[in-house]
């Protein structure tokens, strides 16, 4: 039987349909909080450095600690939700995230701010997979597709809204409000989920804890995500800048990146061996390997991971281009990204009409195609003398694609997962997307800055700049992620170099956009293969499960 049958221990269905939809609003607002928090801090960092007097290295940890902890705990959180109750874990995560936001908002030092960000990551990891499993448990049929569409559009839209909100709060109030705003919103989310969302969990959850599996998975995903995010910063082999945490500094020589990557790969290899043995022995396992016998889940995760690789990478490079090439403020850069959010939210309403007519997988294909058109169009239209208005139509198309592809592929991944295993399935799907996103940011960041350095140095030399001066200027623009371009433009002595840097940064951003389009094209191919492999009916693991 399929995972959508009524024999699967569904969630408490006492709530009315209207109550469930209002509950979805509360769930979506909770998801919005954790997604915004992954981008809102970027534009506030300069103010944080000035106010707290922290080093650039500590500022880096303020940005990345959240992402690292968040990605590392998704799998553990999803499985825990199946056992303890998904609504309970969602509420616990909301409480942790809200209290951690208060710690961050009132932090008097960099150490306290990093600690707050770490706890935010813990709370966020508890919220995301349980939000998916709650939707999977509380909605059926066409309503489930609509609910996933709202969830997906929330992720796509709020990811673009983060820089806008962060820029406005930082400019008009304080960077502390980028965290402080989570207090009233967190209380609202907790009240809404508690009152409006039915509880669900696995009534046959095994006794015992897979502590070794949990530890190995956390170490593995932390190491891999750290390496993917920080490779460009610290060097992929030789260390390129000092690596320090709370004043402890690394020695010269080998970068921490290959060490973290090797540790992560080894830990995940050991994790796989442990889970295989525990599954074979019938013992409690963090990862139920039988889930991967379901074609829609197995192949859907492949598509989700590949698409994530190219999906949000543009949100890394485009804000830098707006601010450093066009001279936009952080708030203006966020405003220029607004069409992406509009397109994503608009796609939510359209998908509710289109999915029943053309099929979920066809909507995924249409969404990925829109993403490719949008990203490739951005690469084509970029000009150092352009404006946000020129990019807006392609951002709108891209946003529509995100709204369709993100939500509907999630629905496909979970469609045949038994409700009793939806937390674990959601955790795997969320982890796949997070690792894919980290890989995408690492790939596009490397492409962006490698192209920038190569093109700028060559251009400077062609314009008669001495080799040592060209190297110095190139290093300055690269290491500052382009923030030195505007000062170069405003100084008459370096204006020509600033113009050349602006052109090279535009070229590099276009190449990064084309690379993202290429990754999305691979995702489109994977989605086409998924469409061919999906059988009319998939046998659920529920029939083979031993209580």
N, C-alpha and C positions, 0 to 999 in steps of 0.2 A: 504494500500500500504506500501511498505518497505521504509526505510530511504534512499535507493539508487536510488529511482526514480527521474526522471528529473523535477518533479513538486515542488521540495523542495526549491526554492529560492537559487540556488547554487551561488557560488562566481563568480565574473567577469571572464568570460572565454576567454577574448580577448588575453591573453598571449598564446604563442605557446607551444606545448609539451616540446620542448627543454628548453624554458625559465622556465617552471614549474620545471623541474628537476634541473636546476641550482639554482632556488629558494629554492628547497629542501636542496641543499648543504648549502646555507646560514642559513636556519632554523636549520639544524643539527649542524652547527658550534655554533649557539647561545645556543642550548641545551647542547652541549659539554662544553661550558664555565661554565654553572651553575652546571653541574654534577661534573666536575673536581673540582670546588671550594668547594664542600662538603667534598672532601678528601685531597686536596692538602695542606691544612693548617696543617693537623695532623703532618706531618714530619717537619714542619717549627717551631712548637711551642717552642722547646728548644731554638732556636736562638731568637725568639721573647721575651721570658722571660729574656734572657741575655741582649738583646739590650735595651728593654724598662724598665727593672727592675720591671715587674709586678708580682703579686702574683700568686700562682698556681690556686687560685679560679678565678681570672680574666682571666687567661689563659684558664680555662675551658669555660668561657663565650665567649671567642674569638672563640672557636671551636663550641659551641652549639647554640649561638644566631642565626646564619645563618639558621640552621636546624629548629629551633623553629618557626621563623618568616615565613620561606619558607612554612612549612607545614600548618601553621595557615591560610594563605591567599590564598591558592590554589582555594578553592571553590568560594570565593568572586571574585578572578581574572577571573576565567572561565566565570562566569555569566556577569561580566562587559564587557568582550570581545564580548559577544553576542550583547550587546547593543551599545557599542561605536565603534566597529569594531575590528576584531581580529588582523589584521596587525597593526593597530594604537596602540593597547595595547602592542603588541610584541615590536614595536619600542620604545614605552615609557619605557617598562621594560628594554630593552637593554640600553637605555640612563641612567636610574636610576642605573642599575647594573654597567655600565662602570664608571660613576661618583663616585659611592660608592667605586669602586675598587681603584680609585685615592686617595680618602680619606684614605682608609686602607693602601695603599702603602706609603703615606707620613705622616702617623700618628706619632705624637711625644709623645703620651701617650697611655696607655692601654684603657682609656675611649674613645679616638678618634677612636682607632682601633675597639673597640666593636661597636661604633656607625656606622662605615663603614660597618662592618659585618651585622648589623641589616638592613641597607639600601640595601646591596647586597641581603639579603633574600627577601625584598620587590620586587626588580627587578626580581629575580629568579622566584618568585611566579607569576609574570605577564608573564614571558616567557614560562614556561613549558606547562600550559594548552592551551595557545593560539597556541603554536607550533603544538599540536595535532589537534586542531580544524581547523587550516589552512590547514593541510594535508588532513583532512576529507572533507574539502570544495573544495579543488583544485584538488583532484585526484579521479578517478572513477575506478571501476572494478579491474582487475589485477594490474593496475598501483597503486591503493591505497594500495594493499597488499605489493607491492614492496617498496612503500614509507614508510609504517609502519615498514617494515623490516630494512630499513636504520635507521629510528628513534630509533628502539629498539636496534640495534647494536651499535649505537652511545652511548646510555646510558650504556650498558654493557661494552663496550670497554673503554670509557673514565673514568668510575668509577675505572677501574684497572690502567689507565694511570696516575691518579692524584698523587699517591705516588711517581711514577717514575719522573714525571715532577717536583713535589715539592722538591724531594730530590736533583735533578740536579740543579735547580735554587738556592736552599738554599746553596748547597755546593760550587757552582762555581761563583755565583753572590751575592745574598742577599735574605733573606726571603721576602723583599719588592717586589721583582720581581714576587713572587707567586701571588701578586695582580696586579702589574704594567703591566704584560703581557696582562691583559684584556683590556687595553686602545686601542692598535692598533687592536686587534682582535674584540673588541666591535664595533669600527668604521667600520671595514670590514663587520661584520654581519649586521649592520644597513643599510649600503649602498646596500648590496646584497638583503636584504628583501624589502627595499623601491623600488628598481628598478625591481626586478624579481618576486615578490609575489603579486598576486591579492588580493584585499581587499574583505572581506566578513563579514556580520553581519546579525542579525535577523531584517528583515524589518518591522516586526510586534511587536517589543519589546514593552512591556507595559510601560506607563509613570509612574513615581513615583519610589521611592527607598525603599527597604526593609531594613532600617537602623537597626532596632532591630534584625532582623535575621542575618545581617552581624556581628554585635557586639557579639551576642551570639555564632555564629559559630567560630569566632576568639578566644574568651575566652575558648570555649570548646576544640577546637583542641590544643590550646596552653597548657592548663592544662594537657591534656592527653599525648601529646607528651613529655612535660617536665617530667612528672612522669615516663614514659617509659624509657627515656634516662638517667635520673638522679637518678633513684631508687638505683642503685648499688653504686653510688657515695655518696649520702647523707643519705642512709638508707631508707628501705621501711616503717618503722614505727618510731623507735627511731633514732634521728639524730646521725650520725656517724662521721661527720666532719663539721666544721663551714660552714654555708651557708651565703655568703656575696655578695653584688652587689655594686660596687663603694664605698666600705668601710662600708656600712651598714651591720651589722652582725645579724644573727638570735640568739634567745635565746636557751639555752640548753633544751633538752626534745624532743618534737614532731618534726619529720622530716618535711620539707616542701613538701615532695613527696606525702603523703596521702592527705594533704590539697589541693595540686594542682590537684590530681586525682579526689577527690570529687567535687571540683569546676568545673573541666572539664566535668565530667559526668552530674552534675546538669545543667550546661549551655547547653550541647548538648540535654538533655531532654527537657529543655525549648525551645530550638531552634526547635526541632521536633514538639512541640505543636504549636508554632507560625506559622511554615510553613504549618502545617496541616490546621490551621484555615484560613490562608491567601489563600491557595489553594481552600478551600471550599467556601470562599467568592468571589473568582475570582479576588482577588487583586494581585498586584505585589508581587512576592515571589522570594527569593533567590534560593530556591530549588523547581523545578517543580516535584512533586511527581509522575506525570504520566509517567515520564521516567522509573520508577521502575516497570511499568506494561509490559515493553518490556523484554521478557525472556532472550535474549542474553545480554542485559545490566545488568539486575539484577543478573543473575547467573554468568556472566563473571566477574563482580566486586568481587563476592565471591571468585572465582578462583584467580583473581589478588591479592587480599589481602592475601590469604593463601600462595600463592607462594612467595610473597614478604617477608613474615615472615621468610622464610628459604633461600631466594635467595642471598642476599648480606651480610648476617651475617658473612659468612666466610671471607669477606674482613675486618671484625673487628679483628678477632683472628689470621688470618694467618700472616699478617705483624708483629704482636707482636712476633710470633714464629720465624720468619725469623731473626729478630733483636736480640731478647733476648736469644734464644736458640742456633741458628747457628752463632750469632755474626755478622750478616750482617749490613752494613751501611743502612741508609734510602734509598739511591739511589739503592743499591744492592737489597734491599727488593722490591722496585718498579720494578726493572728489572726482578726479579723472578716471579712477577705477570703478566709479559707481555704476556705469553701464553694465559691467560684469554682474554685479549684484542684481540689477534690475532684470537682466536676461535670465539669470538663474531662478529668481522668484517667479517670473512670468512662466517659465517652463513648467513649474509645479502645477499650475492650473491647466496648462495645455496637455500635460501628460495624463491627467485624469480622463481626458476625452480621447486622446490618441491611443493610449496603451490597449484598451479593450478592442479598438478597431484594427490596429495594424500589428498588435502583438508586442510583448515586452522586449524581446530580443531585437526586433526591428527598430524599436524606439532607441535602444542602446546604440545600434548601428548609426541611426540618424544623429544621435547626440555626439558620438565620436567624430562623425563626419563634420558636424558644425564646429567642433573644437579644432579640427585640423584646418578648416577654412578660416576660422577666426585667428588662430595663431600664425598661420602662413601669411594671412593678410596683414597682420601687424608687422611681420618681418618685411613685407614689401613696401608698406606705406611709411615706415619710420624715416624721418629726416631730421637733421640737427636744427633745421629751421621750421619744423612742424609744430603741431599743437595737440592737445588732448582731444580736441574735437575731431581731428582726422583719424585718430585711433578708435574713437568711441563706437562706430558701427561694427568694427571687428570684435571689440570687447563685448558688445551686446550679443553678437552671434556666438562667440565663445561661451558666454554666460548661459545662453540657452542650451548649448551642448553639454555644459557641466550639469545643469539642472536635469537633463534627460539621462545622460550616461551614468552619473554618480548614483542617482536614486534607483534606477531600473536594474543596473548590474547588481546592486545590493539585494534587490528583490529576487533576482535569479539565483544568486549564491545561496540564499536562505530558504528558497521556496520549498525544497524537499527535505529540509532539516527538521527532525521531530521537535516539537515545541519543548519537550523536556531537555533537549540539547541545544536550544537556541542561544543560550548564553555563551557556551563554548564555541559554537559556530560563529557567533558575532565577534567574539574575541579574536578568532583566527582571521576572519575577514578584515577586521579593523587593523590587526597587526600587519597583514599583507599590504594594505593600503599605506600604512605609515612607513614601512620599510621602502615601499615603492616611491613614496613622496621624498623620503630622505635621499634615496639613490638619484631621483630626478633633480633635486636641488644640487646635489654634489656634482652630477654630470653637467647641468646647465651652468653652474657656477664656474666649473673648470673651463668649459667652452667659452663663457663670457670673458673671463679674465685672461685666459691664454690668448684668445683672439685679440683682445684689447692690447695686450703687451706686444704681440708680434706686429700688429698693424701700426700701432702708434710709433714704435721705435723705427720701423721701416719708413714711415711717412716723414718723421722728423729728420732722418738721415737724408732722405730725398730732397728735403727743403734746405739742406746745407747746415743743419745743426751738428756741431761736433759730437763725436761718438760718446764721450763721457757725459756730456750734457744731455744727450738724447736718452742715455741709459738712466740718468738721475731723474729726468722728467717722467719717463715711463714707469719707473719704480714708484715714484710719488703718486701717480694717478692710479696705478694698480693697487698699491697697499692701502690707499684711502678709499677704495671702492668707488672712485670717481669724484669724491667730495672736493678734491683739490682743483677741479676743472673751473668752477666759478671764480675762485680767487685768481687763477691764472688769467681768466678773461678780463677781470676788473683791473689788472695791473698792466699799464701800457707796455712795459718791458717784456711781458710774457703773453700778451694778447694773442699773438700768432700761434704760439704753442697751445694756448687754451682752445683756439678754434680747431686746430688739428686734433687735439684730444677729444673735443666734442664730436668730431666726425668719426674718429676711431671708436669711441664708445657707442655711437649709433650703429656702426658696422657690426661691432661685437654683439650688441643687443639683437640685431637682425639675425645673425648667425645662431644665437641662442634660441631665438624663436623658431628658426627652421629646424634646429635640432629637436625642439619640443614637438614640432609637427611630425618629424620623422618617428619619434617614439610613439606618438599617438597613432601613426599609421600602422606601426607594429601591433598596437592595441586593437585597431580596426581589423587587421588580419586575424588576430586571435579571436575576436568576437565573431567573425564570419565562420571560423572553424568551430566555435562553440555552438553556433546556430545549427551547424550540420550534425554535431555530435549529440545534441539534446534529443533524447528519445521522447516519444509521446507520454510515456509514464516511466518513472524511476522508482526502483524498489527502495523503500526506506529501511534504514537500519533498525527502525523500531521493532520490526518483526523478529529480528535476530538478537535483540537485546535480552540479556538475562538479568532479571531484577536482583 
